Amino acid sequence: MSMYGAASVTPRSVGVGALLEEHHPFWVPRYQRAYAWDTQTDAFIDDVKDLMEEGDKQKSHFFGGFVCIEHINHMESRPHAYEIVDGQQRLATFVLTLSEIAHAADRIAAEAEAQNDDHAERSARTLAQDTRNRFVYWNYANVALGENETRARVTLSKADNEVFQELLTGNDPTPKRESHELLVAARETLRSKLLRPVLESCDTRQDKIAGMARLRMALTGQSHVIQIVCSDHDRAYQLFSVLNDRGRSLADADLLRSYTLEILEGNPSVQEKAALVWDDILSADSNKVSAFFEAYYPSTKGVRANTPLFNKLREAYFPDLSSAPSSIAVLGRIEDFQREKEVYLQLVAGVWPYAKTNTPGFQPAANDWQKDRLRRLVVTLKHQLCIPLLLAAANCVSESRFAELVYLLEIFAFRYKNVCGGHATPPSKVYYAEAKRIRGEHAKGNAIEWTALRSQLRDLISKSASDEHFKSSLENVLRYDRGTAQKANLREFLTTLEDHGVWLASGNTGSPKPDMMSVFDLDQVTIEHIYPQSPQAGSVDSGLAPLVHQLGNLTFFGPGENSDAGNKSFLVKRDNYYKKSKIRLTRELGDLAEWTTEEYSKRLDRIKSDACKVFRI
C-alpha cells in the first residue's frame, strides 16, 4: 500500500450486511455519475442465485472493490459518514434488493392477517422491520430538536436520490432521465427474476418467509466486498483510477467529473453549469468518451498518456488545487472538453468537422471529393492513429488546410501501414508532436504549414515503405481472396488510381493531381475479375487461373454501371462492358485483343509503377 500511503488507506474484506450495519451512512457526492447499471443487474442476480442454489450458507461471493472517503464530524450523533467514490452501483442494487425483501414480507404479513394466520403475520412483519432497520434505514437522533429521524443508509447523487428513495418506500416514481429508467428497470428485474421465482417455488406462507430470509442471508452474509476507506480525495481518486484501469471504460471521465466539481464546490452557480456540461460529455457512449480523452491528451500534450489516465488528465489540465484556480477557468476547460468531444465524434465517424454554409454564391473551401477522403482515412483505412492530429487541426487550421492534411495522411497511411505494414509507433510520435506544435502555433497566431510534417512522413516511407517494398507488397497484400479488409483496400487503391488517371496520362509531372470532379461511393464500387472466378466451359486458362484474385487481374465498375459481366469470357466482356465503361482503368481493357498472362504481367507492372507515382508525398 506504500504507493498510496498506508496511513490514509484502510482495506478490509467485509460482508455486505456488516458494511451496511456498521459503516453508515453512505452518500454519493451531489454531482457524481448517475445510476448506470443495465445488463449488470442480470449478472448480479445470477451471482446471488448461485449462492442460493448451493444450499451451503458458508459459500461466499466476492462482488468487487468498494472505495469510500471517511468524513468525521463529532457534532453529529453518528460522527462517521462515508462518501462513495467507487461502488455506488453495487451498493444501491444491494439496498434496493433488501428493500424489496421487506416489501415482499409486508405483503405476506397482510395476506396472513387477512387469513388470521397470526404466526405467519408476526414472522413476516419481523422480517420486514428487521431488514429495514438493519440494512435500509437508520435512526438519526436530532438532539437539538429532541427528535428521532429515520434516514436512509445510502443516499445517491442529486440526479437520482429522489427516485431511489421513492423506490425504497415501494412507490412508483415517474422517470425523468435515463438513470431513473435504469433504476426503475433494475427494481422490476430484481422482482421478476430474483424475488418472484423464490416466492413461487414455495407452497406455504412460512416457506415464503423462509425463502425471503434465505435470500437476505445470501445478500448480507454470503456477499462480500473489499472495502477501502481513504482519508482524503486524492488517495481515493488515485486508487479508484488504478482499480478501474482494466475495468469500466468510463472510470477516468467519472473521476475527472467528480474532481472538477469538487474544485467548484465554493461556487454553486458555476458548479451547476459545469455539471450540465459534464452531463452532456458523458451522455455519449462510454467507450467513445474514454477514447476521446485518450485522444485528447496526446493531441494537446504531444505524447501518449500512460495509465492511470485520470492522473495524467488531472495533472495536465487541473494541476494544482493549492493555487485556488479560477472557477471560470475550470469551467472553461470543461467546456473545451465538451467542444472537442463533439469534433472527435465527427472525426471518428468520418464526418467532415467544418460547418456547412448555405449562403447563396458561397464557394466552400473544401469540395465533396476532399471531404470524402476523411471517411476513407478513418473508416475505410481504419487509420485511427491520426485522430489526435486531426483533432488539433480541426480546431486550429482553415478548412482548406485541413483538407490538405487529410489527403496527405490518407496517402501515407495506405502506403506505409495498410500495404507495407509499417509499425504504428514512429508515425504516432510524429502525429502527437505535430498536434501539439500546431496548437502552439495557433495560440501564437502563426500560420500553419505541413512542410515539416510532410518531410517526416516522407522519411518514414523511405525507411519502411520504399518503392521496391511498396511494389512487392502491393502484389502480395492486395489480393481479393484475403478477406474484407483487403477488399476495402482494393477499392481504395483502384479508385484512387482512377482519380489520378488524367494526371498520369498527361505525363505525371509535379505533385500528384487528382481529378476531384466525381466521388466514388466505395460501397457501390464493384470489383471485377478480368479472368473470371468461375470461367465458362471452353474459357479456362491454366496460366491465368492462379492469378485470378491478384492485383493485375482486378479492375472495377463504378456505381450505376452494368456490372453483371461476371463469368463471361474476356471477349464478351471486352465488347459489351469494358469498352462502354466510364472507368479509365476498365475502359483501357477494351483495347486488348485478348487477356493473357503476358498482358496480365504488363498491366501489373504498369499499375505498380503508377502507384509509386500517385502514393507519394
Secondary structure, 3 states (H helix, E strand, C coil): CCCCCHHHEEEEEEEHHHHHHHCCCEECCCCCCCCCCCCHHHHHHHHHHHHHHHCCCCCCEEEEEEEEEEEECCCCCCCEEEEEEECHHHHHHHHHHHHHHHHHHHHHHHHHHHCCCHHHHHHHHHHHHHHHHHHHEEEEEECCCCEEEEEECEECCCCCHHHHHHHHCCCCCCCCCHHHHHHHHHHHHHHHHHHHHHHHCCCCHHHHHHHHHHHHHHHHCCEEEEEEEECCHHHHHHHHHHHCCCCCCCHHHHHHHHHHHHHHHHCHHHHHHHHHHHHHHHCCCHHHHHHHHHHHHHHHHCCCCCCCHHHHHHHHHCCCHHHCCCHHHHHHHHHHHHHHHHHHHHHHCCCCCCCCCCCCCCCCCCCHHHHHHHHHHHHHCCCHHHHHHHHHHHHHCCHHHHHHHHHHHHHHHHHHHHHCCCCCHHHHHHHHHHHHHHHHHHHHCCCCCCHHHHHHHHHHHHHHCCHHHHHHHHHHHCCHHHCHHHHHHHHHHHHHHHHCHHHHHCCCCCCCCCCCCCCCCHHHCEEEECCCCCCCCCCCCCCCHHHCCCHHHEEEECCCCCCCCCCCCHHHHHHHHHCCCCCHHHHHHHHCCCCCHHHHHHHHHHHHHHHHHHCCC
